[in-house]
């Protein structure tokens, strides 16, 4: 009986060890695959640009799907558009928020449409939205990062939450946000960055709160130095 119990115990431990190693192996493969994809998709000019420490820009696109009961079966609109410009030599980072209702001209296969810039992604994908931002601001857009609402929640939770400084008290989507400095988890950060109709600055105020969430998350990642996060 003792031998059977010991055998059962070591069998369970062995299965757990194999499972844990399998999970770590899977995560490593995902990271390695992503790294290879990034490396492959970089042109020679892009690699040289990064190697030489030249300034570059990343267009962060936040789509209005992936949470709050909204699926991911359609592309969605990029209600959040932030152009991040990084200068490695000066060690500076600048974020430029682009209002979602900005009027743009989009050429599709069948016709020319005048629409809000947040709809350009649904009409033509990443290439079209990069083109629109480039033409609007007259600056190069080197890369883009696409995240939906669920991705924002997961990102904030993965870095252990974010800290923001709320300019005024409000309630939104079941959450209460007092005035002043406070800690937010993923779900709270999503609501904090989405509310705009009760903001006296409307979309501009919404953009400022979104920037707080973004910059706080980036700061947490930089401090943690954790590749998996």
N, CA, C and O of each residue as an XYZ file, in Angstrom:
916
protein
N       0.841     -1.204      0.000
C       0.000      0.000      0.000
C       0.878      1.257      0.000
O       0.607      2.211     -0.729
N       1.959      1.247      0.847
C       2.873      2.384      0.910
C       3.554      2.610     -0.435
O       3.718      3.746     -0.881
N       3.953      1.492     -1.083
C       4.604      1.609     -2.397
C       3.654      2.198     -3.422
O       4.063      3.011     -4.251
N       2.369      1.790     -3.374
C       1.373      2.319     -4.312
C       1.184      3.814     -4.125
O       1.113      4.570     -5.094
N       1.099      4.247     -2.827
C       0.921      5.665     -2.534
C       2.142      6.473     -3.006
O       2.008      7.559     -3.569
N       3.340      5.906     -2.758
C       4.562      6.597     -3.176
C       4.624      6.697     -4.692
O       5.003      7.731     -5.243
N       4.246      5.610     -5.362
C       4.243      5.601     -6.825
C       3.258      6.640     -7.368
O       3.556      7.361     -8.320
N       2.056      6.700     -6.729
C       1.031      7.661     -7.151
C       1.522      9.091     -6.946
O       1.319      9.958     -7.796
N       2.183      9.327     -5.782
C       2.686     10.666     -5.472
C       3.713     11.123     -6.520
O       3.618     12.229     -7.051
N       4.686     10.264     -6.808
C       5.725     10.631     -7.771
C       5.165     10.742     -9.190
O       5.676     11.517     -9.999
N       4.129      9.978     -9.492
C       3.494     10.074    -10.816
C       2.841     11.446    -10.993
O       2.968     12.080    -12.040
N       2.131     11.892     -9.933
C       1.471     13.195     -9.984
C       2.507     14.314    -10.106
O       2.349     15.235    -10.908
N       3.574     14.222     -9.296
C       4.637     15.225     -9.356
C       5.261     15.261    -10.746
O       5.525     16.331    -11.294
N       5.496     14.070    -11.312
C       6.085     13.987    -12.647
C       5.208     14.633    -13.706
O       5.694     15.350    -14.581
N       3.890     14.366    -13.615
C       2.939     14.957    -14.575
C       2.948     16.477    -14.454
O       2.935     17.183    -15.462
N       2.969     16.985    -13.204
C       2.978     18.438    -12.988
C       4.236     19.077    -13.570
O       4.168     20.134    -14.198
N       5.389     18.427    -13.356
C       6.652     18.945    -13.885
C       6.626     18.997    -15.403
O       7.044     19.988    -16.002
N       6.132     17.926    -16.031
C       6.033     17.884    -17.491
C       5.104     18.988    -18.000
O       5.392     19.644    -19.000
N       3.967     19.184    -17.284
C       2.999     20.208    -17.684
C       3.616     21.601    -17.594
O       3.458     22.420    -18.498
N       4.332     21.863    -16.476
C       4.963     23.177    -16.288
C       6.018     23.425    -17.363
O       6.078     24.507    -17.947
N       6.849     22.411    -17.619
C       7.865     22.552    -18.665
C       7.232     22.787    -20.026
O       7.740     23.553    -20.845
N       6.093     22.098    -20.253
C       5.384     22.274    -21.520
C       4.876     23.695    -21.682
O       4.968     24.276    -22.763
N       4.333     24.261    -20.589
C       3.825     25.643    -20.636
C       4.960     26.611    -20.908
O       4.838     27.496    -21.756
N       6.086     26.445    -20.179
C       7.230     27.336    -20.398
C       7.778     27.193    -21.814
O       8.185     28.174    -22.435
N       7.783     25.963    -22.316
C       8.255     25.728    -23.682
C       7.368     26.406    -24.699
O       7.851     26.978    -25.676
N       6.056     26.339    -24.465
C       5.092     26.970    -25.373
C       5.267     28.482    -25.361
O       5.275     29.120    -26.413
N       5.412     29.067    -24.133
C       5.579     30.520    -24.033
C       6.881     30.954    -24.709
O       6.930     31.987    -25.377
N       7.942     30.147    -24.525
C       9.213     30.488    -25.156
C       9.087     30.464    -26.670
O       9.624     31.336    -27.352
N       8.376     29.464    -27.206
C       8.178     29.369    -28.651
C       7.412     30.571    -29.180
O       7.719     31.079    -30.259
N       6.395     31.040    -28.411
C       5.622     32.208    -28.826
C       6.505     33.446    -28.879
O       6.448     34.218    -29.837
N       7.334     33.633    -27.832
C       8.235     34.792    -27.801
C       9.236     34.712    -28.937
O       9.488     35.708    -29.615
N       9.818     33.513    -29.154
C      10.805     33.322    -30.213
C      10.175     33.566    -31.573
O      10.785     34.194    -32.437
N       8.939     33.066    -31.772
C       8.242     33.249    -33.038
C       7.969     34.720    -33.307
O       8.148     35.207    -34.424
N       7.527     35.427    -32.250
C       7.264     36.865    -32.390
C       8.541     37.613    -32.731
O       8.546     38.475    -33.609
N       9.621     37.285    -32.038
C      10.900     37.953    -32.292
C      11.367     37.713    -33.725
O      11.857     38.629    -34.386
N      11.212     36.466    -34.206
C      11.614     36.155    -35.571
C      10.770     36.915    -36.585
O      11.281     37.392    -37.598
N       9.469     37.025    -36.304
C       8.565     37.747    -37.201
C       8.941     39.214    -37.276
O       8.985     39.801    -38.357
N       9.217     39.811    -36.100
C       9.614     41.218    -36.064
C      10.906     41.408    -36.846
O      11.029     42.339    -37.641
N      11.865     40.521    -36.616
C      13.144     40.630    -37.309
C      12.975     40.487    -38.816
O      13.591     41.219    -39.591
N      12.128     39.530    -39.228
C      11.909     39.281    -40.651
C      11.204     40.450    -41.323
O      11.533     40.814    -42.452
N      10.221     41.044    -40.620
C       9.435     42.110    -41.212
C      10.165     43.443    -41.260
O       9.692     44.380    -41.904
N      11.298     43.546    -40.599
C      12.068     44.780    -40.674
C      12.843     44.807    -41.995
O      13.509     43.836    -42.354
N      12.747     45.917    -42.703
C      13.547     46.074    -43.908
C      14.985     46.385    -43.490
O      15.246     46.721    -42.335
N      15.903     46.271    -44.434
C      17.303     46.588    -44.144
C      17.436     48.037    -43.698
O      18.208     48.345    -42.790
N      16.677     48.932    -44.343
C      16.723     50.352    -43.977
C      16.239     50.565    -42.547
O      16.795     51.380    -41.810
N      15.185     49.818    -42.154
C      14.653     49.944    -40.797
C      15.659     49.456    -39.768
O      15.836     50.079    -38.721
N      16.322     48.337    -40.066
C      17.316     47.806    -39.129
C      18.487     48.772    -38.967
O      19.003     48.963    -37.866
N      18.892     49.373    -40.073
C      19.972     50.353    -40.016
C      19.553     51.582    -39.216
O      20.344     52.146    -38.459
N      18.297     51.987    -39.397
C      17.777     53.152    -38.676
C      17.836     52.921    -37.171
O      18.252     53.802    -36.419
N      17.417     51.728    -36.731
C      17.425     51.405    -35.315
C      18.851     51.243    -34.787
O      19.171     51.675    -33.680
N      19.696     50.614    -35.598
C      21.076     50.371    -35.196
C      21.840     51.679    -35.009
O      22.684     51.791    -34.120
N      21.540     52.664    -35.850
C      22.230     53.952    -35.794
C      21.632     54.902    -34.758
O      22.132     56.010    -34.566
N      20.562     54.469    -34.091
C      19.963     55.293    -33.060
C      19.180     56.471    -33.585
O      19.027     57.477    -32.893
N      18.673     56.354    -34.821
C      17.901     57.449    -35.404
C      16.480     57.454    -34.834
O      15.981     56.410    -34.414
N      15.829     58.613    -34.817
C      14.455     58.685    -34.307
C      13.509     57.807    -35.133
O      13.706     57.648    -36.338
N      12.503     57.249    -34.502
C      11.497     56.465    -35.210
C      10.154     56.653    -34.513
O      10.095     57.112    -33.373
N       9.075     56.293    -35.211
C       7.733     56.501    -34.663
C       6.925     55.211    -34.684
O       7.114     54.358    -35.552
N       6.021     55.081    -33.714
C       5.124     53.933    -33.614
C       3.702     54.471    -33.474
O       3.416     55.253    -32.568
N       2.816     54.051    -34.372
C       1.418     54.447    -34.298
C       0.656     53.408    -33.475
O       0.518     52.259    -33.896
N       0.163     53.809    -32.308
C      -0.597     52.909    -31.446
C      -2.072     53.048    -31.789
O      -2.635     54.140    -31.720
N      -2.692     51.933    -32.160
C      -4.088     51.920    -32.585
C      -4.910     51.085    -31.610
O      -4.612     49.912    -31.386
N      -5.944     51.691    -31.033
C      -6.826     50.978    -30.116
C      -8.195     50.793    -30.739
O      -8.903     51.770    -30.983
N      -8.581     49.545    -31.000
C      -9.877     49.277    -31.637
C     -10.971     49.095    -30.589
O     -10.703     48.702    -29.453
N     -12.211     49.388    -30.990
C     -13.343     49.362    -30.059
C     -14.027     48.000    -29.990
O     -15.253     47.924    -29.905
N     -13.241     46.924    -30.025
C     -13.777     45.563    -29.920
C     -12.976     44.797    -28.873
O     -11.977     45.300    -28.359
N     -13.420     43.567    -28.555
C     -12.637     42.691    -27.688
C     -12.996     42.718    -26.222
O     -12.392     41.996    -25.429
N     -13.977     43.544    -25.834
C     -14.414     43.601    -24.435
C     -15.805     44.219    -24.393
O     -16.346     44.619    -25.424
N     -16.386     44.296    -23.181
C     -17.710     44.901    -22.979
C     -18.782     44.208    -23.821
O     -19.730     44.848    -24.276
N     -18.628     42.912    -24.023
C     -19.605     42.154    -24.791
C     -19.456     42.272    -26.291
O     -20.272     41.730    -27.036
N     -18.430     42.970    -26.748
C     -18.204     43.104    -28.188
C     -17.207     42.034    -28.628
O     -16.164     41.856    -27.999
N     -17.526     41.337    -29.690
C     -16.649     40.272    -30.167
C     -15.453     40.811    -30.921
O     -15.147     42.002    -30.861
N     -14.782     39.927    -31.630
C     -13.616     40.309    -32.428
C     -13.789     39.875    -33.882
O     -12.814     39.758    -34.624
N     -15.047     39.637    -34.282
C     -15.300     39.133    -35.636
C     -15.188     40.215    -36.704
O     -15.085     39.910    -37.892
N     -15.207     41.482    -36.283
C     -15.025     42.554    -37.259
C     -13.871     43.447    -36.832
O     -13.482     43.456    -35.664
N     -13.327     44.193    -37.779
C     -12.113     44.959    -37.524
C     -12.304     46.034    -36.464
O     -11.419     46.272    -35.642
N     -13.473     46.685    -36.489
C     -13.710     47.753    -35.531
C     -13.081     49.064    -35.975
O     -12.340     49.116    -36.956
N     -13.388     50.110    -35.240
C     -12.806     51.422    -35.502
C     -11.660     51.677    -34.533
O     -11.687     51.215    -33.392
N     -10.660     52.410    -34.989
C      -9.533     52.746    -34.116
C      -9.860     54.041    -33.392
O      -9.432     55.122    -33.797
N     -10.623     53.915    -32.315
C     -11.040     55.095    -31.558
C      -9.884     55.757    -30.827
O      -9.963     56.930    -30.462
N      -8.808     55.004    -30.613
C      -7.602     55.573    -30.017
C      -6.484     55.572    -31.057
O      -6.156     54.532    -31.629
N      -5.907     56.743    -31.294
C      -4.769     56.870    -32.205
C      -3.709     57.724    -31.525
O      -3.914     58.916    -31.293
N      -2.587     57.115    -31.211
C      -1.485     57.817    -30.556
C      -0.206     57.579    -31.357
O       0.198     56.435    -31.567
N       0.422     58.656    -31.798
C       1.705     58.521    -32.487
C       2.817     58.766    -31.478
O       2.959     59.866    -30.944
N       3.604     57.724    -31.225
C       4.723     57.826    -30.283
C       6.009     57.996    -31.074
O       6.349     57.153    -31.904
N       6.722     59.083    -30.817
C       7.995     59.352    -31.486
C       9.123     59.205    -30.475
O       9.112     59.828    -29.414
N      10.102     58.363    -30.827
C      11.200     58.052    -29.916
C      12.524     58.515    -30.519
O      12.836     58.209    -31.670
N      13.287     59.249    -29.732
C      14.619     59.692    -30.150
C      15.634     59.053    -29.206
O      15.845     59.554    -28.101
N      16.271     57.947    -29.626
C      17.198     57.219    -28.741
C      18.378     58.059    -28.277
O      18.805     57.934    -27.130
N      18.910     58.907    -29.138
C      20.096     59.698    -28.772
C      19.755     60.753    -27.721
O      20.522     60.972    -26.784
N      18.601     61.403    -27.881
C      18.180     62.413    -26.902
C      17.442     61.798    -25.727
O      17.171     62.469    -24.730
N      17.113     60.501    -25.851
C      16.381     59.765    -24.819
C      15.056     60.467    -24.501
O      14.712     60.691    -23.341
N      14.328     60.805    -25.566
C      13.030     61.457    -25.400
C      11.931     60.622    -26.054
O      12.171     59.886    -27.011
N      10.724     60.756    -25.512
C       9.546     60.085    -26.053
C       8.412     61.101    -26.098
O       8.085     61.718    -25.085
N       7.816     61.272    -27.271
C       6.723     62.232    -27.443
C       5.482     61.508    -27.930
O       5.553     60.704    -28.860
N       4.342     61.789    -27.306
C       3.087     61.183    -27.750
C       2.175     62.266    -28.323
O       2.011     63.334    -27.733
N       1.589     61.975    -29.475
C       0.665     62.895    -30.125
C      -0.667     62.190    -30.321
O      -0.753     61.207    -31.057
N      -1.710     62.693    -29.660
C      -3.042     62.107    -29.795
C      -3.744     62.701    -31.011
O      -3.677     63.907    -31.252
N      -4.419     61.840    -31.776
C      -5.137     62.268    -32.976
C      -6.635     62.101    -32.727
O      -7.088     60.982    -32.486
N      -7.414     63.178    -32.779
C      -8.858     63.082    -32.528
C      -9.528     62.091    -33.472
O      -9.285     62.112    -34.679
N     -10.364     61.233    -32.924
C     -11.003     60.172    -33.697
C     -11.947     60.708    -34.779
O     -12.191     60.025    -35.774
N     -12.481     61.923    -34.598
C     -13.473     62.461    -35.534
C     -12.848     63.309    -36.644
O     -13.569     63.961    -37.399
N     -11.520     63.307    -36.751
C     -10.846     64.078    -37.800
C     -11.301     63.601    -39.183
O     -11.278     62.404    -39.467
N     -11.712     64.540    -40.039
C     -12.207     64.183    -41.375
C     -11.039     63.866    -42.309
O     -10.082     64.636    -42.394
N     -11.119     62.727    -43.012
C     -10.074     62.331    -43.958
C     -10.697     61.823    -45.259
O     -11.888     61.515    -45.320
N      -9.876     61.745    -46.276
C     -10.305     61.266    -47.596
C      -9.694     59.877    -47.816
O      -8.472     59.736    -47.855
N     -10.538     58.862    -47.959
C     -10.082     57.481    -48.122
C     -10.478     56.973    -49.507
O     -11.648     57.024    -49.886
N      -9.498     56.487    -50.251
C      -9.759     55.922    -51.580
C      -9.881     54.402    -51.461
O      -8.922     53.722    -51.097
N     -11.066     53.878    -51.768
C     -11.279     52.438    -51.786
C     -11.296     51.955    -53.245
O     -11.137     52.752    -54.169
N     -11.489     50.657    -53.438
C     -11.497     50.110    -54.802
C     -12.656     50.656    -55.631
O     -12.536     50.847    -56.841
N     -13.772     50.902    -54.963
C     -14.981     51.291    -55.682
C     -15.246     52.789    -55.712
O     -15.868     53.290    -56.649
N     -14.774     53.518    -54.681
C     -15.103     54.937    -54.615
C     -14.179     55.668    -53.648
O     -13.343     55.071    -52.971
N     -14.364     56.984    -53.614
C     -13.653     57.835    -52.665
C     -14.624     58.200    -51.551
O     -15.737     58.656    -51.811
N     -14.193     57.994    -50.301
C     -15.060     58.291    -49.164
C     -14.433     59.357    -48.282
O     -13.227     59.353    -48.035
N     -15.275     60.272    -47.811
C     -14.857     61.223    -46.787
C     -15.448     60.732    -45.470
O     -16.667     60.654    -45.313
N     -14.588     60.410    -44.547
C     -15.050     59.780    -43.315
C     -14.176     60.206    -42.146
O     -13.180     60.906    -42.332
N     -14.545     59.786    -40.944
C     -13.725     60.052    -39.765
C     -12.485     59.164    -39.807
O     -12.530     58.044    -40.316
N     -11.397     59.665    -39.276
C     -10.136     58.918    -39.355
C     -10.209     57.607    -38.587
O      -9.468     56.675    -38.902
N     -11.091     57.508    -37.579
C     -11.165     56.252    -36.832
C     -11.774     55.114    -37.657
O     -11.683     53.950    -37.265
N     -12.396     55.444    -38.803
C     -12.976     54.417    -39.677
C     -12.014     53.986    -40.779
O     -12.303     53.038    -41.508
N     -10.883     54.661    -40.913
C      -9.942     54.349    -41.995
C      -9.359     52.945    -41.863
O      -9.101     52.284    -42.869
N      -9.152     52.486    -40.631
C      -8.596     51.148    -40.422
C      -9.550     50.076    -40.941
O      -9.119     49.118    -41.583
N     -10.849     50.234    -40.664
C     -11.845     49.262    -41.117
C     -11.952     49.247    -42.639
O     -12.296     48.223    -43.228
N     -11.660     50.372    -43.273
C     -11.766     50.468    -44.734
C     -10.528     49.941    -45.461
O     -10.632     49.376    -46.550
N      -9.359     50.132    -44.851
C      -8.143     49.762    -45.574
C      -7.049     49.123    -44.756
O      -5.945     48.914    -45.261
N      -7.326     48.805    -43.499
C      -6.343     48.126    -42.677
C      -5.211     49.031    -42.219
O      -5.295     50.252    -42.359
N      -4.131     48.431    -41.662
C      -3.009     49.197    -41.115
C      -2.345     50.120    -42.136
O      -1.954     51.239    -41.804
N      -2.221     49.652    -43.371
C      -1.564     50.475    -44.395
C      -2.319     51.780    -44.616
O      -1.708     52.839    -44.764
N      -3.653     51.701    -44.639
C      -4.464     52.901    -44.879
C      -4.392     53.871    -43.705
O      -4.264     55.078    -43.907
N      -4.472     53.357    -42.486
C      -4.445     54.256    -41.328
C      -3.069     54.893    -41.169
O      -2.973     56.053    -40.768
N      -1.995     54.150    -41.478
C      -0.649     54.739    -41.451
C      -0.535     55.849    -42.490
O       0.049     56.900    -42.224
N      -1.091     55.611    -43.666
C      -1.068     56.602    -44.744
C      -1.813     57.867    -44.316
O      -1.335     58.977    -44.547
N      -2.981     57.700    -43.693
C      -3.787     58.839    -43.282
C      -3.070     59.683    -42.223
O      -3.090     60.912    -42.293
N      -2.450     59.042    -41.262
C      -1.739     59.764    -40.207
C      -0.519     60.472    -40.779
O      -0.215     61.604    -40.404
N       0.183     59.793    -41.696
C       1.345     60.403    -42.355
C       0.942     61.672    -43.100
O       1.617     62.696    -42.992
N      -0.149     61.609    -43.851
C      -0.601     62.763    -44.623
C      -1.156     63.866    -43.726
O      -1.008     65.050    -44.030
N      -1.787     63.484    -42.634
C      -2.370     64.465    -41.728
C      -1.298     65.275    -40.993
O      -1.389     66.499    -40.902
N      -0.283     64.579    -40.471
C       0.745     65.229    -39.657
C       2.011     65.577    -40.437
O       2.859     66.324    -39.950
N       2.136     65.026    -41.662
C       3.315     65.244    -42.500
C       4.601     64.783    -41.803
O       5.625     65.464    -41.848
N       4.525     63.625    -41.166
C       5.685     63.004    -40.524
C       5.693     61.523    -40.885
O       4.633     60.956    -41.151
N       6.857     60.886    -40.900
C       6.891     59.450    -41.213
C       6.274     58.610    -40.099
O       6.405     58.936    -38.919
N       5.601     57.529    -40.482
C       5.054     56.566    -39.519
C       5.757     55.237    -39.798
O       5.427     54.547    -40.762
N       6.720     54.884    -38.957
C       7.575     53.716    -39.224
C       6.905     52.394    -38.874
O       6.969     51.440    -39.649
N       6.265     52.335    -37.714
C       5.683     51.084    -37.244
C       4.294     51.341    -36.661
O       3.902     52.487    -36.440
N       3.557     50.256    -36.415
C       2.269     50.401    -35.741
C       2.084     49.260    -34.744
O       2.637     48.173    -34.908
N       1.292     49.536    -33.708
C       0.930     48.523    -32.723
C      -0.582     48.530    -32.589
O      -1.176     49.574    -32.317
N      -1.207     47.383    -32.776
C      -2.661     47.277    -32.759
C      -3.117     46.522    -31.515
O      -2.637     45.420    -31.247
N      -4.042     47.107    -30.753
C      -4.555     46.448    -29.553
C      -6.045     46.750    -29.436
O      -6.478     47.873    -29.693
N      -6.836     45.731    -29.043
C      -8.261     45.984    -28.821
C      -8.510     46.230    -27.331
O      -7.572     46.236    -26.533
N      -9.773     46.432    -26.963
C     -10.092     46.779    -25.575
C      -9.707     45.662    -24.605
O      -9.224     45.927    -23.505
N      -9.927     44.411    -25.022
C      -9.527     43.288    -24.189
C      -8.021     43.239    -24.014
O      -7.521     42.898    -22.942
N      -7.299     43.583    -25.074
C      -5.837     43.619    -25.007
C      -5.347     44.674    -24.037
O      -4.357     44.466    -23.336
N      -6.045     45.820    -23.992
C      -5.679     46.872    -23.049
C      -5.853     46.387    -21.615
O      -4.971     46.577    -20.777
N      -6.991     45.762    -21.337
C      -7.235     45.224    -19.995
C      -6.128     44.246    -19.596
O      -5.573     44.338    -18.500
N      -5.814     43.316    -20.489
C      -4.804     42.289    -20.195
C      -3.424     42.899    -20.001
O      -2.664     42.462    -19.137
N      -3.096     43.918    -20.808
C      -1.785     44.558    -20.713
C      -1.623     45.252    -19.370
O      -0.593     45.116    -18.710
N      -2.648     45.998    -18.971
C      -2.584     46.714    -17.691
C      -2.466     45.729    -16.531
O      -1.683     45.946    -15.606
N      -3.241     44.647    -16.580
C      -3.161     43.638    -15.517
C      -1.796     42.949    -15.515
O      -1.259     42.628    -14.454
N      -1.237     42.722    -16.713
C       0.054     42.024    -16.813
C       1.190     42.814    -16.177
O       2.132     42.225    -15.648
N       1.110     44.152    -16.224
C       2.182     44.968    -15.637
C       1.865     45.360    -14.189
O       2.583     46.154    -13.581
N       0.788     44.797    -13.651
C       0.466     45.050    -12.253
C      -0.330     46.312    -12.003
O      -0.258     46.889    -10.917
N      -1.099     46.754    -13.011
C      -1.920     47.953    -12.846
C      -1.176     49.225    -13.195
O       0.042     49.221    -13.373
N      -1.926     50.320    -13.291
C      -1.332     51.609    -13.636
C      -1.768     52.660    -12.618
O      -2.777     52.502    -11.930
N      -0.990     53.724    -12.540
C      -1.305     54.846    -11.656
C      -1.608     56.077    -12.500
O      -0.832     56.432    -13.387
N      -2.739     56.729    -12.224
C      -3.138     57.914    -12.979
C      -3.491     59.039    -12.007
O      -3.698     58.805    -10.816
N      -3.555     60.258    -12.531
C      -3.950     61.420    -11.739
C      -5.216     62.007    -12.365
O      -5.145     62.774    -13.325
N      -6.368     61.641    -11.812
C      -7.655     62.011    -12.375
C      -7.978     63.484    -12.104
O      -7.961     63.900    -10.946
N      -8.274     64.292    -13.143
C      -8.538     65.720    -12.940
C      -9.871     66.029    -12.271
O     -10.023     67.096    -11.675
N     -10.838     65.119    -12.355
C     -12.135     65.350    -11.715
C     -12.825     64.006    -11.474
O     -12.552     63.024    -12.164
N     -13.717     63.977    -10.490
C     -14.401     62.734    -10.130
C     -15.508     62.411    -11.127
O     -16.205     63.303    -11.610
N     -15.660     61.119    -11.431
C     -16.754     60.695    -12.302
C     -17.000     59.202    -12.135
O     -16.175     58.483    -11.572
N     -18.156     58.745    -12.634
C     -18.494     57.327    -12.642
C     -18.709     56.896    -14.082
O     -19.268     57.631    -14.896
N     -18.247     55.671    -14.378
C     -18.401     55.197    -15.758
C     -18.314     53.685    -15.805
O     -17.405     53.088    -15.227
N     -19.270     53.061    -16.501
C     -19.300     51.613    -16.724
C     -19.113     50.813    -15.440
O     -18.365     49.836    -15.402
N     -19.822     51.255    -14.366
C     -19.790     50.534    -13.103
C     -18.607     50.845    -12.210
O     -18.491     50.275    -11.125
N     -17.728     51.734    -12.639
C     -16.546     52.082    -11.846
C     -16.664     53.517    -11.341
O     -17.247     54.370    -12.010
N     -16.110     53.778    -10.164
C     -16.081     55.121     -9.586
C     -14.642     55.616     -9.571
O     -13.746     54.933     -9.075
N     -14.426     56.807    -10.118
C     -13.091     57.378    -10.206
C     -13.047     58.697     -9.428
O     -13.509     59.721     -9.932
N     -12.498     58.685     -8.207
C     -12.397     59.930     -7.443
C     -11.341     60.862     -8.052
O     -10.509     60.432     -8.851
N     -11.386     62.114     -7.672
C     -10.391     63.058     -8.158
C      -9.045     62.761     -7.509
O      -8.979     62.394     -6.336
N      -7.969     62.924     -8.284
C      -6.627     62.757     -7.744
C      -5.929     61.477     -8.164
O      -6.413     60.744     -9.026
N      -4.805     61.222     -7.555
C      -3.953     60.083     -7.906
C      -4.568     58.785     -7.423
O      -5.059     58.703     -6.298
N      -4.540     57.757     -8.284
C      -5.146     56.477     -7.920
C      -4.598     55.335     -8.772
O      -4.059     55.534     -9.860
N      -4.759     54.133     -8.228
C      -4.310     52.909     -8.908
C      -5.497     52.287     -9.635
O      -6.608     52.258     -9.106
N      -5.259     51.784    -10.862
C      -6.322     51.170    -11.652
C      -5.893     49.792    -12.145
O      -4.749     49.601    -12.558
N      -6.823     48.826    -12.097
C      -6.568     47.537    -12.739
C      -7.003     47.616    -14.205
O      -7.361     48.694    -14.681
N      -6.976     46.502    -14.917
C      -7.257     46.519    -16.349
C      -8.645     47.017    -16.702
O      -8.796     47.869    -17.577
N      -9.670     46.488    -16.024
C     -11.041     46.885    -16.307
C     -11.272     48.362    -15.979
O     -11.945     49.072    -16.725
N     -10.713     48.812    -14.865
C     -10.848     50.218    -14.466
C     -10.119     51.144    -15.436
O     -10.611     52.225    -15.761
N      -8.945     50.713    -15.896
C      -8.169     51.533    -16.829
C      -8.895     51.681    -18.159
O      -8.827     52.735    -18.792
N      -9.594     50.625    -18.585
C     -10.357     50.695    -19.836
C     -11.461     51.738    -19.723
O     -11.621     52.571    -20.615
N     -12.226     51.699    -18.627
C     -13.282     52.680    -18.431
C     -12.746     54.088    -18.298
O     -13.325     55.037    -18.828
N     -11.630     54.223    -17.585
C     -11.011     55.535    -17.374
C     -10.597     56.179    -18.687
O     -10.721     57.392    -18.856
N     -10.109     55.370    -19.613
C      -9.629     55.909    -20.883
C     -10.729     56.045    -21.930
O     -10.492     56.613    -22.996
N     -11.941     55.531    -21.645
C     -13.027     55.565    -22.623
C     -14.032     56.702    -22.403
O     -14.606     57.204    -23.370
N     -14.253     57.112    -21.160
C     -15.283     58.108    -20.884
C     -14.943     59.447    -21.545
O     -13.823     59.944    -21.428
N     -15.942     60.029    -22.248
C     -15.691     61.338    -22.857
C     -16.892     62.278    -22.793
O     -16.708     63.495    -22.765
N     -18.121     61.747    -22.770
C     -19.302     62.614    -22.847
C     -19.495     63.464    -21.591
O     -20.070     64.550    -21.676
N     -19.024     62.994    -20.414
C     -19.139     63.767    -19.185
C     -17.888     64.586    -18.897
O     -17.771     65.204    -17.839
N     -16.957     64.589    -19.842
C     -15.725     65.367    -19.695
C     -15.933     66.749    -20.314
O     -16.370     66.836    -21.462
N     -15.634     67.828    -19.592
C     -15.810     69.162    -20.161
C     -14.977     69.390    -21.420
O     -15.316     70.240    -22.244
N     -13.889     68.634    -21.570
C     -13.050     68.739    -22.770
C     -13.395     67.656    -23.795
O     -12.718     67.523    -24.814
N     -14.451     66.883    -23.519
C     -14.923     65.836    -24.421
C     -13.780     64.938    -24.893
O     -13.091     64.346    -24.061
N     -13.562     64.822    -26.191
C     -12.582     63.876    -26.714
C     -11.154     64.242    -26.316
O     -10.309     63.363    -26.151
N     -10.883     65.549    -26.160
C      -9.531     65.955    -25.769
C      -9.207     65.457    -24.349
O      -8.097     64.998    -24.082
N     -10.184     65.556    -23.457
C      -9.981     65.046    -22.109
C      -9.815     63.543    -22.098
O      -9.019     63.003    -21.330
N     -10.572     62.863    -22.956
C     -10.472     61.408    -23.083
C      -9.075     61.007    -23.551
O      -8.502     60.035    -23.059
N      -8.533     61.763    -24.504
C      -7.193     61.485    -25.018
C      -6.129     61.648    -23.933
O      -5.196     60.850    -23.845
N      -6.275     62.689    -23.109
C      -5.304     62.921    -22.035
C      -5.307     61.776    -21.031
O      -4.253     61.342    -20.566
N      -6.515     61.287    -20.697
C      -6.592     60.168    -19.756
C      -6.028     58.891    -20.381
O      -5.384     58.092    -19.702
N      -6.274     58.707    -21.674
C      -5.692     57.553    -22.370
C      -4.179     57.599    -22.369
O      -3.522     56.568    -22.226
N      -3.617     58.797    -22.529
C      -2.160     58.944    -22.500
C      -1.603     58.613    -21.124
O      -0.525     58.029    -21.011
N      -2.342     58.987    -20.070
C      -1.896     58.642    -18.716
C      -1.764     57.131    -18.550
O      -0.772     56.638    -18.015
N      -2.783     56.403    -19.017
C      -2.769     54.943    -18.917
C      -1.609     54.358    -19.714
O      -0.883     53.493    -19.226
N      -1.442     54.840    -20.946
C      -0.391     54.326    -21.825
C       0.997     54.563    -21.243
O       1.814     53.644    -21.189
N       1.264     55.779    -20.812
C       2.595     56.121    -20.308
C       2.885     55.429    -18.977
O       4.026     55.052    -18.712
N       1.857     55.261    -18.139
C       2.058     54.552    -16.881
C       2.399     53.086    -17.131
O       3.264     52.519    -16.463
N       1.703     52.472    -18.111
C       1.995     51.069    -18.452
C       3.411     50.920    -19.007
O       4.123     49.979    -18.657
N       3.818     51.852    -19.874
C       5.167     51.808    -20.442
C       6.221     51.953    -19.348
O       7.251     51.280    -19.378
N       5.959     52.832    -18.384
C       6.892     53.034    -17.270
C       7.024     51.767    -16.439
O       8.124     51.401    -16.024
N       5.885     51.090    -16.194
C       5.921     49.853    -15.408
C       6.721     48.768    -16.127
O       7.492     48.042    -15.499
N       6.536     48.660    -17.444
C       7.275     47.655    -18.217
C       8.762     47.943    -18.164
O       9.567     47.028    -17.992
N       9.135     49.215    -18.310
C      10.537     49.609    -18.303
C      11.200     49.305    -16.964
O      12.365     48.909    -16.913
N      10.453     49.492    -15.887
C      11.006     49.237    -14.563
C      11.138     47.745    -14.285
O      12.091     47.310    -13.639
N      10.166     46.952    -14.782
C      10.169     45.523    -14.478
C      11.233     44.761    -15.265
O      11.728     43.730    -14.809
N      11.585     45.268    -16.445
C      12.556     44.593    -17.330
C      12.146     43.141    -17.607
O      12.997     42.268    -17.778
N      10.850     42.901    -17.649
C      10.355     41.537    -17.792
C       9.877     41.299    -19.233
O       8.860     41.857    -19.646
N      10.593     40.485    -19.984
C      10.280     40.225    -21.387
C       8.912     39.581    -21.546
O       8.162     39.931    -22.456
N       8.579     38.633    -20.659
C       7.283     37.950    -20.777
C       6.137     38.941    -20.624
O       5.171     38.884    -21.385
N       6.228     39.861    -19.641
C       5.186     40.881    -19.476
C       5.133     41.771    -20.696
O       4.320     42.693    -20.752
